[in-house]
């Protein structure tokens, strides 16, 4: 074993065996395929110093420090990395071979216009999307963990006489074929050919961030580096000669602080210079990989240059390097080339030659050479500060990822989120409820009776208004989720949860899309792209619908406030916990059946904690709030009108009783007091309206499906609300608002929707006259809404990310589980309650 923080000479050991606080230097990485590829990209290469920081609360994974940043590995992965003590590792660092400089600028010879296309690329957490937002005035989502940007976002803005079309590409550590977002970024650069690529680099973590830069150099494209978070580098009193570093790489470097908008004007001025081919730093530079690797590259390149089409579209050097790395995507790209067979044969021969000579895999040799180049370049240009600042992230992690307090702290944060959603949201919710009620009453008093009045009051205001009052609750929920994301805590949640996720067949990184699902299932499904293995992505997609999204929240708030007044926060917390437990159980089931597979390595960066800015949190809240309001004006509005129309027509209903005569007799009955007359008349009118509604189109449909839902304790109105909720879960509430003819006025003389639900009775069957809703039925309905049929947007997202078969399977199996769960709750609960 290593002695903690000493350099005692010992034989090599495995990284997994090092005790907390000790250090080791990597001498060899074992394993194959995806593991070696990812581990090399993250900086685990020969000669690098690694320090053991701490174990997760369940002893696995383990947090390490390498190249000045934190990363977590499972013990099984760390066991594949061989290390020695620092005193034995002086000769292990890869040699710095410098660059091959062709001494000529990158000139296209194409006539320039005034529109510049720019692609932003960079590692996760480097501030790329923040820069995009500030530069373009856009309001894209910003988060302090990998995988927030999961598609290309585009914006336009002007500076001087130029129009910039700027694309924010997904954060990625490299552009290999390891994960979908890496391949997406590579294709965006290679196929769409932006005029300038802006490589956003975290100035506080240069060595690891510049690995992606070396790959952009290989692609031989025009690049400008935005040296972001430059203030953090200055706070460490470090010195970087970024001008000299840029000259060495043939890439101009501009310091920026995107969160404050500093340096962005200079950055885009520099982009103009590069675009107009006036910047003297932009030159043809090649990283020198050493004599043997360079010989292999040239042999492959020589044959690739015979294909004019590929030579004009791609850098032959880049393709040759990728072939040496045994990159399957590059091989597929060349299948239609006339030189394919020859190139493939040469690449295989050169790969075998290098691996035999150096006794290591070719892709590892190239990664070692890249990091050797980076280390040599930084040795000439970078100086650490004289003082080592206290690691604030480590101090915070002593509590938040503590082996005893980690889980309780996480559970407390989730509970606090739900409790605040109710407590703080109750006030603005009641104000909005009163305002919508006033609007309905005002319109009702101004309009004459008829279909238009009923449509506006009962259909639009009753339907849309019944959902819009929950906007404050939605905003509060997203506020808390945003705080956890922006601060960097979400990555820690994945760290402490990995062992549990691993037991249910999931990758620890799956935890992030699952947590995102509490906000909205659609971006959560899209965020599965950050998972490197297809089976992991599919399994995560299948259980994301159990994560109770904000669209379901209005249903919970309505039913809990009506039937669980004394335990609101606890019941909401329980509903969310049920979703999590179901996700765990189904994950275990699918792992044993559909996705029996080998484990995928858990390699995840733990970004430093950063104070969330009010601007980013507000942008997040507004983004989600605007999505909610947009849904109000589209899907929910159309659904409310449709439901109203189905309930309003046909008008020529044959009633079982002569209600008009009954009303006239009541008015003429002098034995009744005025109050008794009013009460009896209202009861007759209510009976008439209920019968009319039962004989409407929606009533006919509801009664048709009623036998299937009656064992759950539901009536036909609940059934229709559930069906309409397939479009969007908020519509369950708006449907109830229309079906139960709830007045939106919250004053004491009128019944709100809560009051209508509490008083609703069965109108037919063996339970005629009994109340429909009870706490048991309400709880069963909440569980059913939690589980059943994901909304149409989620189904479409699953179809896009997987295929229509998986989308259809998700709708069927979730609805089946929902029926069984609600049945069990009602039937078993009825035995005791």
N, C-alpha and C positions, 0 to 999 in steps of 0.2 A: 504493500500500500504506500501511497504518497503521504509524507508528513505535511500537514496543512501549511500552505503558504511557505514552504521551504523548497530548496533545490537539491534535496538529498538524492544521490545517484542510485537508481534502481533499474531493474530490468523493465521492459515494456509491460503494460497492463491495458485493460480495456477501460474506456471512458466510464462505463456504467459502474465500475468498481471504485472510482474515486470518491472519497468522502466529501461532504459539504465543506466548502472553503478551500479545497486544494486545487492545484493547477497541473495541467499536463500539456505537452506539445504533441500534435498529431503527427504520427509517422506513417500510418497506413489506414485506408478506408476499405473495409471488406463489403460484401454484399454485391447485388447486381441491379441493373435496370433503373427503375424509377427512384429507388432510394439513393443510389450513388449520384444520379443526375441532380436531384434536389439538394442533397447534402453538400455537393460541390458548389452549387450556385449560392448557397447560404454561407459559404466561406469555410466549410470544414474540409480544408485541403492541407497537404503536407506542410509542416512548419508553423502552423498557426497555434497560438497559445489559447487554451480553453480553461475557464475557471468554473467550478461547480458552485452555483449560487444557493439553490435550495430544492427540496422535494415538494411536490404538490401535496395537499392534505391527505390524499389516499396513497402517498409514496410514489406515485407514477402519474404523469411524466416528471422529468427533472428539468429545472431551469439552469441554463448555462450562459456564460458570457464569452463572446468571441468577437473580435474586431470592434470592441466597444459597444456592442448591442446585446440584448438579451434574446435568447431563443430557447424553446422547450423541445425536448426529445423524450420519447418513451425509453425506458430502460432497455427494451429489446433492440432499439435502434442504436443507442449509445454503446451497446455491447459489440457492435460491428465496427467501432472506431478504436484503433490502437494508438496509445499515447505513451510518451516517456516523460521523465522529469525534465524541467527546463534546462538544467545543466548539461544534459546529454544531447541537446537538440540544436547546438549552435550551427551545424552544417546542413540543416534540413530545409531552410528556406529556399524556395525556387530561385534560380538565377535570373537576374535582370538583364535581359538581352537588348533593351532599348526598342527603337522603332526603325522601320525601313521607310525613309522619307524620299518620296519621288520628286521633291522640290518643284512642284507645280500646283497651281491653285485648281480648285474644283470649278470648272467653267462648263456651262451647259450649251452655250452658243444659241440659246433660244431667246427670241424677242420677249421682253418682259412687259407684263401688264401691271395694273394697279391693284390686283387682287392677289393676296398671298394666303395659301393654304398652310396651316400650321397644325402639327400633331403633337400633343403633350404626352410624353411617356416617362415613366419613372417607377421606382419601387413603391409598394404600399406604404402609407404613412409619411410620404415625403412632402406632402402639401400641394400635390399636383392639382387637385380639384379646388382647393382654396385659391390657388393662383388663377385657375380658369374662371372662378366666380368673380374675383376682383377685377381681372383684366377685361372680362366681357360684360360684367354687370349681370351675369346669369345667377341663378339661385339653385345650383345643383347641390345634392346631398354631400356633406362632408363628415367623415368619421375617422376615429383614431384606431382603425384596425383594418386588416386586409379584406378586400372584396367589396368595398362600398360602391365603387364605380364598376358596374357589371356590363356595360355596353358603351358604345361611343356616344358621347354627348357633343353637340355641335352648337356654336354660337357665332354671331357676326358682330364686329364693331369696327370703328374707324379710328385711325391715328395718322395725323398729318394728311397726306393725300392718298393713303392706302386703306383698303378694306381687308381686314383679317378674317378669314374663315378658320376658326380654331376648334379642334376636336380634342376632347378629353378622353383618352383611351384608358382601359382598365390598368390598375396598378399591377406590376409584375416584376419579379426578381430577374428574369431573363427572357429571351425570346427563343426558347427551345420548343419542343413539342410535349413538354411534361404535363401541362394543364391547358384547358380550353382557352383561358384568357391570354396565355402566352402566345398560343398559335393565332388567336384573334389579332393581337397587337402586331405580330410579325406580318400577317397578311394585309393589315391596314397600311403598314408602311410599304411593303413590297408591291402590293397590287394598286393601291390608290395613289402612291407616289406623291406625298405632300411636298410642297416646295421646301419647307424647313421643318425639321424635327426638333422640338425643344425637349431636351433631356433634363427633367427636374431632379436634382440631386440634393439629398439631405446633407447639409454641410457638417452636421454633428456626427455623421456616420459615413465618411467618405469611402473608406476601403471597400465596404460591402456594396455601396451604391454604384461605384464606378465599374463593377463587374458588367452591368447592363451597358454602360458606356462603351466598354471594349467590344461588345457585340455590334453596337451601332457603328463603331469604327470599321469593323469587318464588312458591314453592308455598304460602305463607301457612299454614304449619303450626306447631305448638308445638315449639320447638327449645331445647335447652340445650347450650352449648358446653363440652366438657371440654378445657381448655387443657393438653394433655398434654406431658410432658417439660419441665415448667416449670423444673426444676432446671437444664437446659441453658441456658435463657434467663438465669437468675440467674447462672450461671457466666460468662456473657459480660458481666456487669455492666450488662445492658440494663434499661430500665425500661418497663413497660407498664401504663398505667392501664386495666386490663381492665374495671373497673366502668363507666367512661365509654364505652369501646368497646361494651360490651354495651347500654348505654342508647341509643347511636346506632343500633344494629341491631335493637333490640327483643328481644334474646336475652341471658339471663343467662349469665355466664361463670364457671366454677369451675376454678381451677388444680389440676392433678393430676400425680402421678408414678406412673403405673400399674405400672411395673416394681417399685416398692417399696410399692405399695398406699396411697400418700399421697393424701389428698384425695377418696378414693372415697366415704367416709361422707358428706362434705359434698355431693358431687355428687348422690347419691341423695336426700339431704334436700331439695336444691334441685329435683330432679325431682318430688318429692311436692308442693312448693309450687306448681310450674307446673301439675301435674295438677289440684290442688285450686283452681286459678285465684286463688291468693293472691299471686303474685309480681308486683309493680308494674312490673317491667322489660318483661315480655312484652306487647308492643303491636303493632298493625297498622302495619308499616313497609314502605314501598316504596322501592326504590332509584330515584333520579331519573336516568333515562337521557338527559336533555336534551330540549329542547322538541320537536324534530322526531320523535325516536323515541317520546316519550310520546304525541304526537298519533297516531301510527300504532297504538300499543298500544290507545289509547282507542277508535279507530275499529273495530278488530277486536273488542275487548271488548264494545262496545255491541251487536254482533250476536250474540255468543256468549251473552250474558245472556238472550236470548230462549228458549234451550233450558234449561228448568228442571232436567231430569235431569242434564245435564252441569254446570250451574252449582252444583248441590248437591254433586256428587261431586268436582269439580276446581276449582282456582282459575282463574277466567277470565283473570286477568292472566298467570298462568303459561302457559296455553294460547296466549294471544295472542303472548307473547314467543317461544315455541317455533315458532309459525307464521312469525314474522318471521325466525327462524333457519333456516327451510325444513326443519324436523324432520319426516321422513317418518312416524315412529311417531305423532306427534300428528295428522297428517293422516289416517292410518288409523283413529285412535281416533274421529274425528268423522264417519266415512263414513255412520254410521247416524243422524246428527243431521238434523233437519228444516231446519236453517239451513246445512247443509254447503256447498252450492254457492255461496251468498252469501258465507259466511265465506272460502271458498277464493279467490273472486274478489277480495275486499277485501284479503286477505293478499298476493296476488300483486301487486296494484296498489301497496300500501304498500311492499312490498319493492323493487319497481322504482323507486318515487319516492325512497326513501332511498339506493339504490345510485347513482342518477343524480346526486343532490344531493351526496353525499359521495365519489363515485368509488371506492367500496370495497364489498365484499360485506356484506350486512346482518348476518350472524352475526359477522363481524369487528368491525363497529361496536358491537354489543352487548357482545362480549368486551372491547373497548377501554374501554367505559363502565364495565363491572364493575371492571376493574383500576384505572380512574380513581377510582372510589368507594373501593376498598380502599386505594389510595395516599393519598387524602385523609383517610380515617378514621385510618390509622396515623400520618399526619403530625401529627395532633392528640393521639394517645395513646401513641405509641411513641418511645423515645429509645435510640439505640445506646449501648453501653458506651464508656468513654473509651479502652479499649485493645483492639486487635485481637489475638485469641488465635491462636496458631499452628494452622494447619489440619493436624491429625494425619492426616486421611484422605489429604490430598495427599502427605504425607511417605511414608505406607505405599504409596500408589499408584506412587511413584517406582520401587519394586521390583516390586510385584505386577502392574502393567500396563506395565512397561518394554518398549520395542520389541525388546530382545534377551532379557531374562530372563522376560518375561510367560508365554510358552508353556512353557519348561522348568519354571518354578515350578508352573504348573498341572498339568503331567504328573507332577511329583514328588509333589504332594499326592494325586493319584489313586493313584499307585503306593504311597505310604505307607499309604493307606487299605486297599488290598488286602493288603499285607504284614502290617500290624497285625491284620487280620481273621484271618489264619492264625496268626501268631506268638502274639499275646495270647490268641486264642480257643482255642488247643490245650489249655491247662491246664484251664479249667472244662469244656471239652468232654470230656476224658478222665475227669474226676470224674463228670460226669453219665452218661457211658457205663457206668462201673463201677457207679454207683448203680442204673441201670436193669437192668443184668445181674444184680445182687444181688436186685432185686425179682423178676425172672423166675425165678431159681433158687429163691428162697424160696417163691414160689407153687407152683412145680413140685413141690417136696418135700412140700408140704402137701396137694395135691389128688391125687385118684385119676385114672387115665387115663380119657380120654373126650373127647367133642366140646367140652364146656365148658372143660376144661383146655387143649385145643389152641387154642380161640378166644382165651382170655386170653393164653396164652404166645406163640403164633405169630401170631395175628391182631392183637390190640390192642397188647400190649407190643412184639412184633416190628415191627409197622407204625408205630404212633404213636411208640414209643420210638426207632425208628430215625431219626425226623425231629426230635424234640424236643431231641436232643443238640446240634443246630446252633443252638439259641437264642443262646448266647453270641456266635457269629459274626455273627448277624443284628444283635444289639444293638451290637456294635462297629462294624459297617458304618454303622448309622444314627447312631451317635455322631459319626462323622466327617462324614457328610453334614449333620447338624444344625449342626456347628461352621461349616461353609462357608456354610450358609444364614443362620444367626443373626448372623454377623459382618458380613455384607454382601458377602462375597467372591463369592457366586454371581452377583450382578449384574455384577461385574467380569469374571467368566468369560464372560458373555453379551457384554460389551463387546469383549473381545479376540477372541471367536469370530465376531463378526457378519459380517465380510467372507467368512470361510470358509463360514458358513451361507448367506450371500447367494448365493454361487456355486452352491450346491446347491438354490437355489430357496426357501430358508427365511428367515424373519425371524430376526434375532438373538435376539429374545425366545423363539423356539422352543427355544433352548438350555436354558432353565430347565425346561420340562416334560421335555425329554430327559434332563437330569441327574436330575430327580426320578424318572425311570423306573428308575434304578439302585436306588432304594429299593423302589418298587412301581409297576407300570405303571398301576394303576387311578387313583390320584390324579394321575398324570402325564397321562393322557388327559383327566381333568376339568380340569386346569390349562390345557389348550389354549383354554379359554374366554377367557383373558386376551389371546389373539391377536385382532386386530381384523378380520382378513379371513377369510372362510369357507374359501377355498382353502388359506390358511396352516394353519388349524386341521385340515382334512382331511389335508393332506400330513404334518403333524406326527403326527397320530394313526396314520397308516399305518406310520410308521417307529419309533414308540415301542416296539413289541414287540421290536425289535432291541437295545434297552437292557436289559442283563441284570439283571433284578430280583432282590431278595433271596431270592425263593422258589426260584430256580434254584441259589442258592449251596450248599445241602446236596448237590446232585448233583455240583457241581464239587469241593467239599471231599472228598467220598467218593472220587471217581475220581482226583483229583490225589494225595491222600494214599496211595492204593493203587498208583499206577503212575508217579508223577512225584515221588518223594520228594525228590530233590535240587534240583528247580526249582519248588517249589510256588508261591511268589509270582509268579515270571516267567510260568508257565503260566496262572495266573488272570488276570494282567494282559493276556496275549495273547488270552484268550477275550473279555474285555471290549473289547479293541481291535478284534477281528474284528466284534463287534456294531456298533461305531461306524463302521467302514469300510463295512459292509453298509448301514447307515443312510445314509451319504453317497452310496453308489452308487445306492441305490434312490431317494433324494431327487432325484438328477440325472436318473434315468430318468423318474420321475413328472413332474418339472418339464417335460421335453421332450414328454411324452405327455398325461397326464391333466390337468395343471394349468399349461399354458402360459398365462401371465398377466402383467399389469403388476406392477411392484414395488410393495410396500406400504412406506410410510415407516417408518424405524426411529427412534423417539423413545422413549427410556427413561431414567428417573431412575437416577442412581447414588447410593444412599443413603450417608450417612456410616457409617464403620466403627463398630461398637459391640461391646463386650466381651460375648460370649455368657455368659448366666448359667447356673449349674449347675442351677437350678430348671427353666428352659426346656429345657435339653438333656436333663435327666432325664425331663421330661414327654414329650418326643419319643420317647425310647428306650422308656419305659413304654407309650406309646400303640402303637408298632409291635410291641413285645414282647407286649402283650395281644392285639393283632390276630392275631399268630402263634399264641399259645396258644389263642385262640378257634377258629382254623382247625384246630388239633390236635383239639379236642373236638367238631368238627362235620364238616366236609368230609373231613378226612383219616381221622378215626375211622370214619365210614361207609364210605369207600372201602376202608380196611383190612379191615373186616368183610366187605364184599362180595367183595374179592379172596380173602380166606381161605375164604369159603364156596364160591366157584367152584373153588378149588383143593382143597377138602376133599371135595366131592361130585362124582360119585356114589361111594358106598362099595363097591358090588358090582362091583369091577373084575376083569376076567379077565386075569391076568398071563401073560406068555409063558413064564415059568419058575416052577417050584415053589420059591419062595424059602424057605418054611418048612422043607421037606425039606432044602434046602441048608444052612440054619442048623443043623438037628439033626445033619447029617453032619459039619459043622465042629466042633461041640461034642464029637462022639464020636471024632474023629480024634486018636488018641494020639501021632501022629508030630509034631504041632504043639506048640510051646511055648505057655504061657498068653498071652504077648504076641502071638504069631502068630495064636492063635485069636481074640483080641479084635479085632485089626486086620482079619482076614478076615471076621469076623461084622459089623463095622461097614461094611465095603465092600458086603457082601450086602444089609444093611438100607438103605444109601444107594441101591443100584441098584433095590431094590424101591420105595423112596419116589419116586425119579425117574420110574420107569415109571408108578406110580400117579398122579403129578402130571401126566404127559403125557396120561393118559387121563381126567383130570378135565375139568370144563367149561372151566376157564381154559386147560388144555393144548390142548383142541380148538380154542378160539378163537385161541390163539397160533400153532398150526400152520397155521391157515387163512390168517393174514396173513404167515406166514414167507416165502413166495416174494417178497413185495414188499420185505422188509427184508434178505434174505440177501445181495443185492449190496452192502449197506452193512457186511457183516461181523457183523451182529446175529443172535442166535438168538431163538427164540420168547419166551423169558422177558424179554429186553430189549424186544421188541415189545409185550408186554402191559404192561410198566412204562411205556412211552411212551404207550400208549393211555390208561391210567388217569391219567397226568400231565396230560391235557387238562383235568381238573377243577381241579387245582392242582399246580404243578410239584414241590412237596415230596413229592407222592405217588409220584413216580418212585422215590425212595429207600425209602419205606415199602413199596411194592410189591416191590422187590427184597428187602427184609427178609423179607417173607412168602414169596415165590417161591423164594428160595434157602435158606430155613429157617435164617437166621443167628441164632446165639446172641448175645444182647446182652451176655453176660458177656465182659469184655475181658481175662480172665486168660490166662496162657500156655497153659493146657491146653484151651482152647476156641477155635473159629474165630469171629471176628467177621465182619461183613458184608464187610469188606475182604478177609479171608482167603478167604471163599467165592467172591468175584469172581475172585481170583487163581487159584483152583484149578478154576473151572468149566470143563467140557469139553462139546463137542457130543455129543449122544446119538444122532443120526441124520444121514443124508446123507453126502456124500463126505468130510466132515471129522470123522467119528466118532473120539472120543478126543483130538482136538486141543483146545487151550485156546481158549475163546471170547474172552476178553479179552486184549488186548495193549495197549501204549501207543498204538498206531495206532487200534485200535478204541475205546479209552477216549476218545481225543481226538475222534474222529468222533462219538461219542455226546454228548460235551459240546457240540460245535458244533450237533448236531441239536436238543438240548434248548434251546440258546440261541435257535434260530431258529423252531422249528415252533410250530404252533397256540397262540396266546396262551391263557392260562387262561380259564375260563368267565366269571370276574368282569371281565376285560379286554374280552372280547367284548361282554358286557352294557353296559359303560361306553361302548364305541364305538357300540353301537346307540342308547344314550341320547343321546349327543352328536351323532351324525350320523344314521344310520338302519340298518336291518337289512341292506341291500345292501352298505354299506361294511363292516359287521361280518363278513358272510359272505365278502366279497372278501379281507379281511385273513386269515381263517383258511386260505383256499385258497392264496393266493400265498405266505404264510410257510411253510406245510408243504411246498409244492413246492420252494421254495428250499432248505429244510432237507434234503430228500431228495437233491437235486443236490449240495449241499455235502458231505454225509456220503459220498455215492457217490464223489465226486472224491477226497476225503481217503483213503478206503480203497483204491480201485482204483489210483490213482496212487502213493500211499504204499507199496503192496504191491510195486511195481516196484523200490523202492529199499531197503525195510526188510525 
